[in-house]
Amino acid sequence: MTEAHRPPLPPFTFESAVEKVRLAEDGWNSRDPARVALAYTVDSQWRNRAEFVSGREAIVAFLSRKWRRELDYRLIKELWAFGGNRIAVRFAYEWHDDSGNWFRSFGNENWEFDDSGLMRKRYACINDLPIRAEDRRFPWPLGRRPDDHPGLSELGF
């Protein structure tokens, strides 16, 4: 796989859309901003909450700030809809701040891909819910979510 070719490629089928979502989840769970940024076009456009991000360098800077603030980050994404070169997902992630306050953040993303499978547009709406540490539902070790860990629907989210 090269940077210019990031399968699965559009147009998406149900199976390839599910695979693309899981690959994105795995990348974000790595918490490696440079690795994650390679899934986006060099001029990718984002709206994340109220922040607008443009280009890979800005994506790396954004994710670096995010994961310095959102500690012990663990994410689950789930396919919501797809068509052609677009995918919609819903997601939840758990994290804590530097004071030990835990949160579960819920959101939706709309993605648009170029022909080589790189994401050129990402629009994210996110809400944070304070939770108690004992109410966490994403307890796996940092990194990729285990294949046998329930997804959002199975967890009732």
N, C-alpha and C positions, 0 to 999 in steps of 0.2 A: 504494500500500500504506500503510495506517495502522497505528499501534501496536496497535489493537484487532483487526486482521485480518492474519495472518501466514501466507500460503500457502506451500507446499501445506497443505491442511487435512485433518484426519482425517474419516472413516476412510481410512487410507492404502492405496494400491495399491503394488505393487512399484516402479513408476516414481516415484510421488510420495514414497515412503519414501527411495529413492535420492537424489532431488532435495533432500529435507529434510536428509539427512546431508551432502550437498555444501555446501548453504547454511550449515550449522552449521560445517563445516570452514573455509569461506571467512571466516566471521565471526571465528572464533578466530584464524585466520592474520593477520587485520588487527591483532591485539594492541591493539584499542581497547576498553577495558572498558565504556565507556558504550554503544558500538554493540552489543557482544555482549549486554549486559544487556537490551536492548530485545527480544530473542527470548524472554524469560522473563516469566511473569506477575509482577505487582507483589509477590505473596506466594509466589513460587516457593521450593520447598524442595530443598536440595541436601545430599548427602553426598559429599564429595570426599576420598578417602583417609579419614583419621580426623577431618576437620573438617566441621562442620555449619554450613550457611549458609542464611539465610532472608531473602528479599526482595531487590529490585533494588539497593538501596543497599549491602547486604552483598555482593552479587555484584560490584558495581563495586569495592568495597574489596578483596575477595578476589583478583580478577583483576589489579588494580593491584599488589598485593604479589607475586603469582605472576610477573608479567612483569618486575618489577624484579629478581627472583632468577633466573628462567629466561630467560637472554639468547639472542638469535638463534633464538628459538622457531619451529619449523616442524612442522606437524601434518598427518597423513593419517588420515581416518576412513573406515570401511567398514561398510556395512550388514551386520548379522548376522541379524536377524529383525525381523518387524513383525506387528502385528495391531491392528485397531481404531484406538485413539488412542495406541498404544505402539510404540516403536522401540527395538531393542537394537543397539548398535554396538560394534565393536572399533576400537582406534586405536593409533597410535604417534606420538611426537613426539621431536624432537631439540632439544637446548639445551645451553648451557654455563653454568657459574657464573662468578662474578667473578674466579676464579683460573684460568680457561681450561680447566677440567675438563669434558669432554663426556659427555653421557648420552643414552641412548635410553630413553624411558619408554613402557611398554606398558600397555594397560588395556582395560577394558570399561565401557560405560555403558548404563544403562537409563533411558529417557526416557518421560514421560507428558505428553500435550498436552491443553489445553482445546479447546473447539469452534472457537475463533478461530485455532488453530495456534500459540499461545504455549505454551512448555514450562512445566509447573507442577511437575514433579518430575524430578530428575536424580540418579542414584546412580552414582558413579564409583569403580572399583577400579583402582589404578595401581601399577606396580612400575618402579623405575629400574634401568637397566643401565649401568654406566660403559663408555664406548667411547673409542677413540682418535680424534682428529680425522680421521685419514686413513680411518677406517672409516665415516664419515658416509654416509648414503644419501639425504638430503634436501637437496641442494645448491642448490636454486633460490634466486633472490633473495628477500629478505624479502617477505612478502605472499602472495597467492593462489598455490596450487600450480598450475603450468602444466597445461593439459588433457592434454598428451602425456607427463607424468611418470607413471611406473607407480604403481599403488595398492599396498596392503599385500600382497594375494595375489600380484601380479606380482613383488613384491620378495622373496617367500618368507617374509614375516612372518605 
